[in-house]
Amino acid sequence: MAFRDLPIRVDEDKVAEFCRARGIRRLRLFGTVLREDFDPTRSDVDVLAEFHPEAVRNSGWEFFLYGEQLGEIFGDKVDLCTNLRPWLRPIVQKQAITIYDEKAS
């Protein structure tokens, strides 16, 4: 799935700025936002963030606002994940789309 096919708006510049400011290496979307059954009135946007190790340690209480801040960028409620259960990892790896990767920017 390409950005233009997503049911949410993804401002790549704002996402990149958000990630760089918070030490996020990679940001990926997964779950219902990638499926036809996504309903913006009921569904949230599942986001998987991979941080530089020191970024999370230094974020303090601000970390708990990251999901809300991403929600403002996307215009939808965000469920921010940093760690997946072992049984869920292969599923997410298979379906997730990367919307930010510091190596590519």
C-alpha positions as CSV (number, residue, x, y, z in Angstrom):
1,M,0.0,0.0,0.0
2,A,1.3,3.5,-0.9
3,F,0.8,6.7,1.1
4,R,-1.8,7.9,-1.4
5,D,-3.9,4.8,-0.8
6,L,-4.1,5.3,3.0
7,P,-7.4,6.4,4.6
8,I,-5.5,9.0,6.6
9,R,-3.3,11.9,5.5
10,V,0.4,11.4,6.0
11,D,2.4,14.6,5.8
12,E,5.9,13.1,5.3
13,D,7.7,16.3,6.3
14,K,5.8,16.6,9.6
15,V,6.3,13.0,10.3
16,A,10.1,13.2,9.6
17,E,10.4,16.3,11.8
18,F,8.5,14.6,14.6
19,C,10.7,11.5,14.4
20,R,14.0,13.4,14.2
21,A,13.1,15.5,17.2
22,R,12.3,12.5,19.3
23,G,15.0,10.1,18.3
24,I,12.8,7.7,16.3
25,R,14.7,5.6,13.8
26,R,11.7,4.1,12.1
27,L,8.0,4.6,12.2
28,R,5.6,2.1,10.7
29,L,1.8,1.8,10.3
30,F,0.0,-1.6,10.8
31,G,-3.4,-2.9,11.6
32,T,-6.8,-1.7,10.5
33,V,-5.4,1.5,8.9
34,L,-4.0,-0.7,6.1
35,R,-7.3,-2.6,5.6
36,E,-10.5,-1.8,3.9
37,D,-12.4,-2.1,7.2
38,F,-10.7,1.0,8.7
39,D,-13.4,3.3,10.1
40,P,-12.0,6.7,11.3
41,T,-15.0,7.0,13.7
42,R,-14.1,3.7,15.5
43,S,-10.6,2.6,14.5
44,D,-7.4,4.0,15.8
45,V,-4.1,4.2,13.8
46,D,-1.6,1.6,15.0
47,V,1.9,2.9,14.9
48,L,5.1,1.1,15.7
49,A,8.0,3.3,16.6
50,E,11.6,2.1,16.8
51,F,13.7,4.6,19.0
52,H,17.3,5.1,19.5
53,P,18.0,3.6,22.9
54,E,19.0,6.8,24.5
55,A,16.0,8.7,23.1
56,V,13.5,6.8,25.3
57,R,15.6,7.1,28.4
58,N,15.9,10.9,27.9
59,S,12.2,11.5,27.0
60,G,10.8,11.4,30.5
61,W,7.0,12.1,30.8
62,E,7.0,13.6,27.3
63,F,7.0,10.1,25.9
64,F,3.4,9.7,27.0
65,L,2.3,12.5,24.7
66,Y,3.9,11.1,21.5
67,G,0.7,9.2,20.6
68,E,-1.4,12.3,20.9
69,Q,1.1,14.4,19.0
70,L,1.1,11.9,16.1
71,G,-2.7,11.8,16.3
72,E,-2.6,15.6,15.6
73,I,-0.4,15.0,12.5
74,F,-2.6,12.2,11.2
75,G,-5.9,13.7,12.2
76,D,-6.9,10.4,13.9
77,K,-6.4,8.7,17.3
78,V,-3.1,6.9,17.5
79,D,-2.1,3.8,19.4
80,L,1.7,4.1,19.7
81,C,3.6,0.9,20.2
82,T,7.3,0.4,20.9
83,N,7.3,-3.3,21.6
84,L,5.2,-6.1,20.3
85,R,4.3,-9.4,21.8
86,P,6.4,-12.2,20.3
87,W,3.5,-13.8,18.5
88,L,2.5,-10.5,16.9
89,R,5.9,-9.5,15.6
90,P,5.9,-11.7,12.4
91,I,2.4,-10.5,11.5
92,V,3.3,-6.9,11.9
93,Q,6.6,-7.3,10.1
94,K,4.8,-8.8,7.1
95,Q,2.0,-6.2,6.8
96,A,3.5,-2.9,8.2
97,I,4.4,0.0,5.9
98,T,7.2,2.3,6.8
99,I,6.4,6.0,6.8
100,Y,9.7,7.2,8.2
101,D,13.2,5.6,8.1
102,E,16.1,7.8,9.1
103,K,18.3,5.8,6.8
104,A,16.2,6.8,3.8
105,S,16.0,10.5,4.7
